[in-house]
Amino acid sequence: QLDQIIIHQQVELLEAILGTETSSKYEIKNRLGQRVYFAVEENGCFDRRLCSPIRPFTIRIADNAGREVIRVIRPLRCNSCCFPCFLQEV
């Protein structure tokens, strides 16, 4: 039973040294600090660079055995020249 989770982003060495952003990885832990899930954000370098806060992505959350338990998808919502940034949806 999980009544609280702690999400910790893992920082890649290449990202820290070069200042480039790579696909984000997260450890999801229980209140005791034990990892219960692992999450990976999938998107392209182009999306991370140009659309950073509104970028489209897919986050796959897996249990400790590597089985996917949740998939979160956020599509790009900038598809109009009159209203370029609609509210984001997942």
Buried (B, 14 or more C-beta within 10 A) or exposed (E): EEEEEBEEEEEBEEBEEEEEBBBBBBBBBBEEEEEBBBBBBEBEEEBBEEBEEBBBBBBBBBBEEEEEEEEEEBEBBBEEEEEEEEEBEE
